[in-house]
Amino acid sequence: MTVVSPEDTIYLTSETGFYKNETFKSEVVKTTKNSFLIKTLYDHGKVVLLPVGMLVKVDVQNGSSFYSEIIEKNPKGHRGCLELLLPYQRIKKKEYRAPKIITVTSGKGGVGKTTILLNLAAALSQMGLKICVVDADLGTANVDVLLNLNAHHTLKDIADGKLSIYDVLLEGPNNCVVIPGTSGFQAMTSITEAQVQRIVNRLGLLGRYIDLILVDTCPGVSNNTMFFNQFADQAILITSTEPHAITDAYAALKVMVDRLILPELFLIVNKAEDESEAREISGRITNAAKKFLSLNVIDLGYVFDDPYVVKSVKRLTPCVLKYPESMASDCYNKIAHNIYTTHRKTINNLPLFEKLKQKMS
């Protein structure tokens, strides 16, 4: 089913500004690859002046709904129309080179989620994949700190529509790129579903350059986390071997089922003493998910409790780069290989950040 078609009746509800929560009726005039045009909105015979950049919820007569953004008024050749973005997660199904969005999430904090994500990003980059890391751990973002990057702009600037994604990107280790997040003092400890849709649409612009987008979510089951999970193609759940971490990991799966958030699901057991312990914990979670939640959670691997991980964090460098011969690095590389085998390798010799700098200029 197409998202919208010409002559469809739609209802736009403003998410921000003077008309917040007000709904207006319109009609689709035309659709393009990435956007659609609608007739100018009226309220009691008067034109409704919605600004470019406004986030709106779109309800279509066929029963579907999605969040969008007004990107232009009176587009060329269509005076009296508004142009809105189609949701990236729907249009990308037609794109051969559309990058997958993978969230890395956890039921609780302190299980090593961000450390695993950064090591997987570095390992996958070494394997030839083009990786974008997005720090969506709102309020306690620290990817830029862990990679020793100097972030002038953040994910908040994209969510608020203030900057393009190219203005926020930083060059990370091993030719990956990074979108830094915000810490609590920057007043973005929560996010709306519409803002997440805007971020996802902006990430779609990287499709020509990126193979995988790894999103570091907030720990737990807050709306902040679940909004990103619902837009993901895959979600990697991280747990440690502690009993409460295992319980919280299962709770996170249950919340996703209750909210009908069902990306392809994977599990990594972190800080394991040995393979036997890791397999036992993984089996408990995956079996419970299948029996009680009817979920197929795939065991992606495990990471040993290795002191070299802590050393690498202190040195602000992923373990796979700083201590490539360590036990943990071997685990990270095995997990990365499991991810790599599901994605084709792109053939492009120009370094990723150089290409993106060309786009910025």
N, C-alpha and C positions, 0 to 999 in steps of 0.2 A: 504494500500500500504506500502511495506517495504521501509525503507529509502534508502538503497543501496542493491544490490544483486551482487553475483559473475558474472564477465564478463561485468558489467556495465562500460560504458565509462564515465569518470568524468573529470572535469577541476578544477584544484586547483589554486586559486589566493592568493598569499602571502599577509598577512596584515601587516607584520613588516619586518625589517631587510634589507639586501642587495637586495633581490629580491622583495621588496615591490611593489605591484600592478602588478606584472608580473604573467601571467597565463600559466600553464603547463598541458598537457594532460596525463592521465594515465588510468589504468584499475583496477577494483576491483578484488582482488584475492580470498578473503575469508572474511566472516563476523562472528563475535562472539556476545555474549550477549551485550557487551558494546562498541565494537570497530570494525574496519574493516581494512583489509590489502590491500594495493595497490602496483602496480609495481613501482620500482624506476623511478624517473623522469629524462627525458633527454631533453636537449636543443641543437639542431644542433649537435647531436651525442655525446654530453658530459653530464656526470652525473651532475644533479643539486643537490647540497649539502644543503638541507634544515635542519636546526638543530632541535633537540628534543625541544619541548616547543613552537615552532613557531605556531602562529595562522593563519589559512587559511580559505578562503571561498571555499566551495565545491559546484559546479554546476553539477548535475547529468543529464544523457541523458533523464530521464523520466520527466524532467522539474522542479524537486524540487531543492532546494538549502538550505544550512545551513552553520553555522560556526563550525569549528572543531579545533583540536589541534594535532600536531604530538607528540606521546607519546613514540615511540620507533623506532629505526632503526634495520633492520635485526632481527626481533623477532625470537625466537627459532623455528627452522624447516622451516623458510621462509627467507632464505638469499636473498638479493636483493629486499627487500620489506620495506615499511614504514607502521607503525601502527598508525591509527588515532582514536580519540574518536567519537562515535556516540552521537548525541545531546540528553541530558538527557530528555528533555520534550517530545521526541518521544518514546524513549525506555521505559520510565516509564509507558506508557499506558499498558504495559504487566506485570507490577509489582503490586502484590496485596497490598504490604505494602509501596508503594511509597508515601512520604509525599506531601501534597499540598503546593504550593507556593502562599502566599497571600500578595499582596502589599497593603500598607496603604499609600494613596496618597491624594493630595489636589490641588485645583486650585490656591491657594496662601499660603504664609507663615502666621504664627501667628494664625492659627485656632485651634491649640492644637493637631495636628496630632501625634507627637511623644509621647506626654503624654497619649493619648488614646491607642496607640500601646503598650506601656509598661504596662499599667493597664490591657489591654486585655491579654497580655502574662502572667502576674502574675495570673489573674483570671482563665485562661485556665489551667495553671499549677496546681492550686489548685483543679481543677476538674479532674486531673489525666492525662491530655494530655502532651506529651513531646514536648516542644516548643523550637525553635531556632529563635532568633531575629537577623536580619541582618540590620546593619546601613548603608544604601546606600544613605543617604542624603549628597552627595558629597560636600566637601568644608565647610559645616557647621554641620558636624556630631557631635552629643552630647549625644548619648545613654550612652556611657561609663561614661560621667560626671554625667548624671542624675541618674545613678545607683551606683555612687561612685566606679567605677572599675578602675583598673590601667592597661591600655592597652599598651603593648610593641609592638604589631604587629597589623595590620589593614587589612581591605578589600583590600587595595591597594596591599599588599603582595600576596594575592590570585589572583587578577586581573593580576598582572605582572608575575605570575607563579613562584614566588620566594619561597613561603612556602606552605605547605599542609594546608588544612582547619583545621586539628587537631592542628596545631601549633598556630593558631590564636584564637581559641575558648577560651572564658572566662566563668566562672561559674556566672550565674546571680541569681536573687532572685527566691525563690520557685522552685529550681531545673530546671530552664530553662537555656539555654546556649546562649551566645551572641557573635556575630562577630562584633567587633567595626569598625567604619568608620574612615574616614580621615578628618581632618580640612584643611582649605585653605593653610596653610603654608606648608603642606606636598605634594603640587604639584599634587593633583588629584582632580581638579574641573570639569573634564570632563572624559568621558569613551566611549569606542567604543562598538558597538554591539558585536563584536567578544570577547571583554573582559567580557562582561556580560554573553555571552554563556559559557565562561570558568568558571565564578563564579557559574552559574547554574549547570554545570556539576559537580563541586566540591561539591555543596550542595547535589547533588544526592548521594554522598558517605555516607551521614548521614541517608539514608533511613532505615537502620536497627534500628536506635535509636530515630528517630524523627517522630512525627505525623503531625505537622504543622510548616511551615517556614514563619515567619512574616517579611516582608521587609519594612523598613522605607525609602521611596523614597524622592527625592528632591521635594519641593513644585513647582507647576507650570506645564508647558507643554514642558519643554526642552527635548532634546534627552536623557539626563541622566535618566529622569523619564520614558519616553516612552519605552526605551529599556527594563527596568525592567518590566514594565506593559505588554509588549508583550510576555514575557516569563512566566507570572503568570497564575495560574489556576483561581484565583479570585482576584478582586481589590476592596478595600474598600475606597470609596471617603469620605473625611471629609470636612464638611463645618461648619462655625459658622453662627450666625443669622444676621451678618452684610450684607447689600445689596451687597457690592462689593464681598464679599466671596461667596455669592449665585451665582452671575453672573459668577465669575471665576470657580466655580464648574461645572456649565453647559458648560462653554467654554472648560474645561478639557475633558468632555464627548464628545464634538464635535470633538476635536482633535483626540481622540481615534477612533472615527468612521471614520474620514477622513483618518487616517493611518491604518485602518483595524485592530486595536488592540481591540479585543473583548473578554476579559475574562469575567467570570460571575461577574456582577457588583452589589455592595452594597453601601448603603449610611448611614452615621451617621451624625446627626445634633448635634453640640457641643455648649456648653455655652447657652443653652436654658433657658428662664425664667420659662417656665412651659410646660406641655405636649402639650397644645393647640398650642403654638407658634411652637414647634418642628414639630408637625404633619402638620401644615400649610405650613411650609417651605419645609418639605420633599415632601409633595404633589405637590407643585409647581415644584420642580426639577424633580421628577419621571414622572409627567404628561407631562411636556415639553419634556423630553427625549423620552417618548413613542410617542408623537404626531409628533415631528419634526425630531427625529433621529432614530425612530423605535427601541429604546433600552428599554429593560426591566430592570430597576434598582430597586433592592429590598431594601425596608426600613428595615435597621438592628436595628434601635433604636436611642436613643438620650441620651445626658448627660446634666444634669442641670449645670447652672453656680453656682458653689459651692466654697466658700472660702477655703474649706479643700483641694481642688486640688492644689491651690497655696501654701498652707502650706506644703503639701506633697512634692512638687517639691523642695522647699527650704530645706527640710530634706532628699533629695536624696533617697526617697523611694516611690514606687507606692502607690497611695491613697488607693487602695483596701487592702493593707497590713498595712499601717500606721493608716488609719481612716476607718476601715471596716464598721462602722455603719453610715457613711456619706451618704447623698443623692446621690452624684456622684458615690460612690462605689456601691450603689444599682444599678445604671444605668449601670456601667461597667459590673457587674455580670450578669445582664439581657442580655446584648449584647453578652457576652461570652457564656452564655447558648445557645443563638440562633446559635452561631458558633459551639458549642460543639455538638449539636444535629445532625449535618450533618457529624460527624466524629465518628468512633468507638473508644472506649477507649482501649488502649493497656494494656495488662497484663504483667507487668514486675516490680518486686519488687526492683531491684537494682537501686539506684539513678542514674539518667542520667549522671551526670558529672563523677561519678565513672566509669561507663562503658566506657566513652570517654577517660578517663585517661588511662584505660587499653589498649585502642586502640593506644594511643600515645606512650605507653611504649614498 
